[in-house]
Amino acid sequence: MSIDWNALVKTYDVRGLVGSQLTTKVVAALAAGFVDELDAAGQDVIVGHDMRDSSPEFADAFAEGAQARGANVVSIGLCSTDESYFASGILNAPAAMFTASHNPATYNGIKFSRAGARGISLDTGLANIRDRAKAYIENGIDEVNEPGTYRDLHVLVPYASYLRELVNLSSIRPLKVVVDAGNGMGGMTVPAVLGTASDLEHLPLEIIPMYFELDGSFPNHEANPLDPKNLVDLQKAVVEHGADIGLAFDGDADRCFVVDELGQPVTPSAVAAIVARREIARERATNPGAPVTVLHNLLTSKVVEEVIEADGAKPVKTKVGHSLIKDQMAATNAIFGGEHSAHYYFRDFWGADNGMLAAMHVLAEFGSHDLPLSQFAKQYNPYYLSGEINSTVSDVPAAKARVQAAFADRADFDEFDGITAQGKPAEAGSWWWFNVRSSNTEPLLRLNVEAKNEADMIQIRDEVLGLIQQKAE
């Protein structure tokens, strides 16, 4: 059996084509390697899965491999990724979640967690899991003398109740909310958390559902709201219904994107700033005088750092990547962390990311004001961002070198994560920055630009993009 393990096991998770890269045999071997690496024999291991056609079979194969090496499998069945983190947190047990997130239907994958929803990356155990699995594929899985047990656990209702405890939405003004679940797991979690499917109190929210049917073939559009084409249906529906706000979830519902009443996207940086402000205020109220830290990755808007500082907390800039940020959340005791990609991390959610919780914070804050969302969000979006622009580049070092040479006299560079250029101020009050970094998961160079003035952003964006995409002479 020929397996390209390096292509299958990514920096932060397992992701591959069903059948050709990811098979039940590979999954069982990864399960055995996971149990061994975490020394989880005799302990609980949580297994959950999304709505993809291949996910139940893979979850069963994982359970078999984990039990063979002595782990007691706790199956939470159909769930969102943040439900998997919730189960890992409340049970203080490692977890495996079967999902390929926003990828097309032909893909599947595994997101691993250590006990307490702590992340696992290549540098912190995933490479070892890969190598152990490779050995099990070659030699077979050795079953221990006492294989592990198996039991089912339903977590949707306690998950919904827990989020309701963290964010009180009962006293906001009535809001009409269009939600595009993209046929992903938001179709199950939104009714439970924001509706009454969990027999919780009715909230002042009128939910207008779009694509709530769980369907891993994604018949309407890919469940990837980061791609603007996948927001078009939501944008139209918000305007047609005269809604106050629109929410779009990705396939495993751990990321949430926001659209205002005009159908225009609210940037993830603006969402991060709104949530940071609320979490800082909550921490100040419960622990007056205690130091407060908030994380943001280096690609979020300058306004995120400004809001954190203005509210008396310490901003800490991080590299991009969810396992890394989870580690930083624990190391710094940060109350919140925000990424430009719409991953939002909460100390009160075991340092893990939770798109639903971020959406609830936005609803709570926006619902406490009378302004329409477009005006309310404007204060959190004062600058001009390019958004992430991806380019396929054959010679990455050469492309980066061209950029650095062209801006050597105009910017100060650092290589904290890719290359970041801070423009040397040409005039008072004017500034810009850009970052060029390789993708952790795809053969791409990613460009992000921000400036105080729109003309500067456009000029820098186009110049850097030309340098990146320049063909070799």
C-alpha positions in Angstrom: 0.0 0.0 0.0 1.6 3.2 -1.2 0.8 6.2 1.0 2.2 9.7 0.8 2.1 10.4 4.5 3.6 13.8 4.2 0.8 14.9 1.8 -1.8 13.4 4.1 -0.6 14.6 7.5 -0.6 18.4 7.3 0.9 21.0 9.8 -2.2 21.0 12.0 -4.4 18.1 11.0 -5.0 15.2 8.6 -6.6 16.0 5.3 -6.8 14.0 2.1 -8.9 12.6 -0.8 -11.3 9.8 0.3 -10.3 6.4 -1.1 -7.0 7.3 -2.6 -5.3 9.0 0.3 -7.6 8.4 3.3 -9.0 4.9 3.8 -10.4 3.0 6.7 -7.2 1.1 7.1 -5.2 4.3 7.3 -7.7 5.8 9.8 -7.4 2.7 12.0 -3.6 3.0 12.0 -3.8 6.7 12.8 -6.1 5.9 15.7 -3.6 3.3 17.1 -0.8 5.8 16.7 -2.9 8.5 18.4 -3.6 6.3 21.4 0.1 5.3 21.7 1.4 8.8 21.3 -0.9 10.2 24.0 -0.5 7.1 26.3 -4.3 6.9 26.3 -4.7 3.1 26.9 -7.2 2.6 29.6 -8.5 6.2 29.2 -11.4 7.8 27.3 -10.8 9.0 23.7 -13.6 11.0 22.2 -14.6 10.4 18.5 -17.0 12.7 16.6 -17.7 13.3 12.9 -19.4 15.8 10.5 -22.1 15.1 7.8 -19.7 14.0 5.0 -20.7 10.6 3.5 -17.4 9.0 4.5 -17.4 10.3 8.0 -19.4 7.7 9.9 -17.4 4.8 8.4 -14.1 6.6 9.2 -15.3 7.3 12.8 -16.0 3.6 13.2 -12.6 2.6 11.8 -11.0 5.0 14.2 -12.9 3.5 17.1 -11.7 0.0 16.2 -8.0 1.2 15.9 -8.2 3.1 19.2 -9.9 0.2 21.1 -7.4 -2.3 19.7 -4.7 -0.3 21.5 -6.7 -0.1 24.7 -8.5 3.2 24.6 -12.1 3.6 25.8 -14.0 5.2 22.9 -16.6 7.8 23.7 -18.6 8.4 20.5 -20.3 11.8 20.3 -21.6 11.0 16.8 -22.6 13.8 14.5 -21.2 17.1 15.7 -19.5 20.3 14.9 -15.8 20.7 15.5 -16.3 23.0 18.5 -18.7 20.3 20.0 -15.7 18.0 19.8 -13.6 20.6 21.7 -16.4 21.0 24.2 -16.5 17.2 24.9 -12.7 17.2 25.1 -12.9 20.0 27.6 -15.6 18.8 29.9 -14.3 15.2 30.0 -10.6 16.3 30.0 -10.0 13.6 27.3 -8.3 13.6 23.9 -10.5 13.8 20.9 -10.6 13.0 17.2 -13.0 14.9 14.9 -13.6 13.7 11.4 -14.1 16.6 9.0 -12.4 18.3 6.1 -13.8 21.6 7.2 -14.4 23.8 4.2 -12.8 21.4 1.6 -15.0 19.9 -1.2 -17.0 16.7 -0.7 -14.2 14.5 -2.1 -12.0 15.2 1.0 -12.1 14.2 4.6 -9.7 14.5 7.5 -9.1 14.4 11.2 -8.6 17.2 13.7 -6.9 15.9 16.8 -7.0 17.3 20.3 -5.2 16.5 23.5 -7.1 16.4 26.7 -8.8 19.7 27.5 -9.1 20.6 23.8 -5.4 21.4 23.5 -4.1 21.4 20.0 -1.7 19.0 18.3 0.6 20.0 15.4 3.4 18.4 13.6 5.9 19.8 16.1 3.8 18.7 19.1 3.0 15.1 18.4 1.3 14.9 15.0 4.5 13.8 13.3 4.9 11.0 15.8 1.4 9.9 15.3 2.1 9.8 11.5 5.2 7.7 12.0 3.5 5.3 14.4 0.6 4.9 11.9 3.0 4.2 9.1 4.6 1.4 11.1 1.1 -0.1 11.9 0.2 0.0 8.2 3.4 -1.9 7.4 3.2 -4.4 10.3 -0.4 -4.5 11.4 -1.9 -3.2 14.6 -1.0 -5.2 17.7 -4.1 -5.6 19.8 -3.6 -5.3 23.6 -4.7 -7.9 26.0 -7.6 -5.8 27.2 -9.1 -3.8 24.3 -10.9 -0.7 25.1 -14.7 -0.2 25.6 -17.2 1.8 23.6 -20.0 4.1 24.6 -22.2 6.8 23.1 -22.5 10.3 24.6 -24.8 13.1 23.4 -23.3 16.6 24.0 -25.4 18.9 21.9 -27.8 20.1 24.7 -25.0 20.6 27.3 -22.9 22.4 24.6 -25.8 24.7 23.8 -26.5 25.4 27.5 -22.8 26.1 28.1 -22.6 28.7 25.3 -25.8 30.3 26.6 -24.2 30.7 30.0 -21.2 32.5 28.4 -23.2 35.0 26.4 -26.6 36.2 27.5 -28.8 37.1 24.5 -32.1 37.2 26.3 -32.2 41.0 26.8 -31.0 42.3 23.4 -33.4 44.0 20.9 -35.3 41.7 18.5 -33.1 40.8 15.5 -33.9 39.2 12.2 -30.9 36.9 11.4 -30.3 35.0 8.1 -28.0 32.0 8.6 -26.3 30.1 5.8 -25.1 26.8 7.1 -23.9 25.7 3.7 -25.4 22.2 4.3 -22.8 21.8 7.1 -22.9 21.2 10.8 -24.3 24.7 11.5 -27.6 23.3 10.3 -27.6 21.2 13.5 -25.9 23.6 16.0 -27.7 26.9 15.1 -31.2 25.6 16.0 -29.8 24.1 19.2 -27.9 27.2 20.4 -29.8 30.1 18.9 -33.2 28.4 18.6 -35.3 26.2 20.8 -34.2 22.7 19.5 -32.4 22.1 22.8 -35.5 23.1 24.8 -33.8 26.2 25.9 -35.4 29.6 26.5 -36.6 31.4 23.3 -34.3 34.2 22.3 -35.3 37.5 20.7 -34.0 36.2 17.4 -35.9 35.4 14.2 -33.7 32.9 12.4 -34.2 32.6 8.7 -32.4 29.3 7.7 -30.5 28.7 4.5 -29.2 25.3 3.5 -29.7 23.7 7.0 -30.1 20.2 5.5 -27.0 18.2 6.5 -25.5 17.1 3.1 -21.8 16.4 2.7 -22.1 16.7 -1.1 -22.7 20.5 -0.6 -25.4 20.8 -3.3 -25.8 24.6 -3.0 -22.2 25.9 -2.7 -19.0 24.9 -0.9 -19.1 25.5 2.8 -16.2 27.9 2.6 -17.3 31.5 3.5 -13.8 32.7 3.1 -14.3 32.6 -0.7 -16.5 35.5 -1.6 -18.5 33.5 -4.2 -19.9 31.4 -1.3 -21.3 34.4 0.4 -23.4 35.6 -2.5 -26.6 33.7 -1.6 -26.5 35.0 2.0 -25.8 38.5 0.9 -28.9 38.5 -1.4 -31.1 36.8 1.2 -30.2 39.4 3.9 -31.3 42.2 1.7 -34.4 40.4 0.4 -35.6 39.6 3.9 -34.7 43.1 5.3 -32.6 41.2 7.9 -30.5 42.9 10.5 -27.5 40.6 10.1 -26.3 37.5 8.2 -24.2 34.7 9.5 -22.3 32.1 7.4 -20.7 29.0 8.9 -18.1 26.7 7.3 -18.6 22.9 6.9 -17.7 21.9 10.4 -19.2 25.1 11.9 -16.1 26.2 13.8 -15.8 29.4 11.8 -18.4 32.1 11.3 -18.5 35.1 8.9 -20.8 38.1 9.3 -22.7 40.1 6.8 -24.4 43.5 7.5 -27.9 44.6 6.6 -26.7 45.9 3.2 -25.3 42.5 2.3 -21.7 43.7 2.8 -19.2 41.5 4.7 -18.0 42.6 8.2 -14.3 41.8 8.2 -13.1 39.0 10.6 -10.8 41.7 12.1 -13.8 43.8 13.0 -15.4 40.8 14.6 -12.2 40.1 16.5 -12.2 43.7 17.8 -15.8 43.6 18.8 -15.4 40.3 20.7 -12.1 41.4 22.2 -13.8 44.5 23.6 -16.5 42.4 25.2 -14.2 39.8 26.7 -11.9 42.5 28.1 -14.9 44.2 29.8 -16.1 40.9 31.2 -12.7 40.1 32.6 -12.3 43.6 34.1 -15.7 43.1 35.9 -14.9 39.6 37.3 -11.2 40.1 38.0 -10.6 43.9 38.6 -6.9 44.8 38.5 -5.8 41.5 37.0 -3.6 41.8 33.9 -5.5 41.0 30.7 -3.9 39.6 27.5 -5.6 39.2 24.1 -3.9 37.5 21.1 -4.2 38.5 17.5 -2.3 37.0 14.6 -0.1 39.3 12.6 -2.6 39.5 9.7 -5.4 41.1 11.6 -6.2 44.8 11.0 -4.3 47.4 13.0 -7.6 48.3 14.6 -7.6 45.0 16.6 -4.4 46.0 18.4 -5.7 49.5 18.9 -8.9 48.4 20.5 -7.1 46.0 22.8 -4.8 48.7 24.0 -7.5 51.4 24.3 -9.4 49.1 26.6 -6.4 48.6 28.8 -5.4 45.1 27.9 -2.1 43.7 26.5 -2.1 42.7 22.8 0.2 39.8 21.8 0.9 39.2 18.1 1.1 35.6 17.0 1.9 33.6 14.0 -0.9 32.1 11.9 -2.2 28.6 12.8 -4.7 27.2 15.2 -2.6 24.7 17.1 0.0 27.4 17.6 -2.5 29.9 18.9 -4.0 27.3 21.2 -0.6 26.8 22.7 -0.1 30.6 23.0 -3.5 31.0 24.7 -2.4 28.6 27.4 1.1 30.0 27.7 -0.1 33.6 28.1 -3.4 33.0 29.9 -5.0 35.1 27.2 -8.8 35.6 27.5 -9.4 35.7 23.7 -7.6 35.3 20.4 -8.6 36.4 16.9 -7.4 35.4 13.5 -8.0 37.1 10.1 -9.4 33.8 8.8 -12.4 33.9 11.2 -11.0 31.6 13.9 -11.8 33.0 17.3 -10.4 31.4 20.5 -11.7 31.7 24.0 -10.1 31.0 27.4 -13.5 30.1 28.7 -13.8 27.5 26.0 -10.5 25.7 26.9 -8.5 28.1 24.7 -10.2 26.5 21.6 -11.8 28.2 18.7 -15.6 28.6 18.5 -17.4 30.4 15.6 -20.8 30.1 17.3 -19.5 31.8 20.4 -18.0 34.6 18.3 -21.3 35.0 16.5 -23.2 35.2 19.9 -20.8 38.0 21.1 -21.5 40.0 17.9 -25.3 39.5 18.3 -25.1 40.5 21.9 -23.1 43.7 21.3 -24.8 44.8 18.1 -28.2 43.9 19.7 -27.5 46.2 22.6 -27.3 49.3 20.2 -29.8 50.9 17.9 -27.5 51.5 14.9 -27.8 49.3 11.8 -24.8 46.8 11.6 -23.2 48.7 8.7 -22.8 51.8 10.9 -22.1 50.0 14.1 -19.3 48.0 12.5 -17.7 51.0 10.8 -15.8 52.0 13.9 -14.1 48.6 13.8 -13.2 48.9 10.2 -11.5 52.3 9.7 -8.6 51.2 7.5 -8.3 49.6 4.1 -7.4 45.9 3.8 -6.7 44.0 0.6 -8.0 40.7 2.0 -5.9 37.6 1.4 -4.7 37.2 -2.1 -3.3 33.8 -3.1 -0.8 33.1 -5.9 0.6 29.8 -7.1 4.4 30.4 -7.3 7.0 27.9 -8.5 10.0 29.5 -6.8 8.9 30.9 -3.5 12.4 32.1 -2.3 12.9 34.0 -5.5 9.5 35.7 -5.3 10.2 36.8 -1.7 13.6 38.1 -2.7 12.1 40.2 -5.5 9.7 41.8 -3.0 12.4 42.5 -0.4 14.7 44.1 -3.0 12.0 46.3 -4.4 11.0 47.6 -1.0 14.4 47.7 0.7 14.5 51.5 0.9 10.8 52.0 1.7 10.1 49.5 4.5 11.4 47.8 7.5 11.2 44.0 7.3 10.8 41.2 9.8 10.5 37.5 9.3 8.3 36.6 12.2 5.9 34.7 9.9 6.8 35.0 6.3 8.0 38.5 5.5 6.2 41.6 6.9 7.1 45.0 5.6 6.2 48.1 7.6 6.3 51.2 5.4 8.7 54.0 6.5 6.4 57.0 6.9 6.5 59.2 3.9 4.2 61.8 5.5 2.6 62.4 8.8 -0.4 60.2 9.6 0.1 57.9 6.6 1.1 54.2 7.1 0.9 50.8 5.4 2.1 47.3 5.9 2.0 44.0 4.0 2.8 40.4 4.7 3.9 37.7 2.2 3.8 34.1 3.6 3.7 30.6 2.4 0.5 28.6 3.1 0.8 25.9 5.7 -1.6 23.7 3.8 -1.4 24.5 0.1 1.4 25.4 -2.5 0.6 29.1 -2.4 2.0 32.5 -1.5 -0.5 34.6 0.5 -0.5 38.4 0.3 -2.2 40.7 2.9 -2.0 44.5 2.7 -3.4 47.2 4.9 -3.1 51.0 4.8 -4.6 54.1 6.3 -5.5 55.4 2.8 -7.2 53.4 0.1 -4.9 54.7 -2.6 -1.8 53.5 -0.7 -3.4 50.1 -0.2 -4.2 49.6 -3.9 -0.8 50.9 -5.0 1.1 48.6 -2.6 -1.1 45.6 -3.3 -0.7 45.8 -7.1 3.0 46.4 -6.9 3.7 43.5 -4.6 1.3 41.2 -6.5 3.2 42.0 -9.7 6.5 41.1 -8.1 5.1 37.8 -6.7 3.7 36.8 -10.0 6.6 38.0 -12.2 7.8 35.2 -14.5 11.5 34.3 -14.5 13.4 35.9 -17.3 
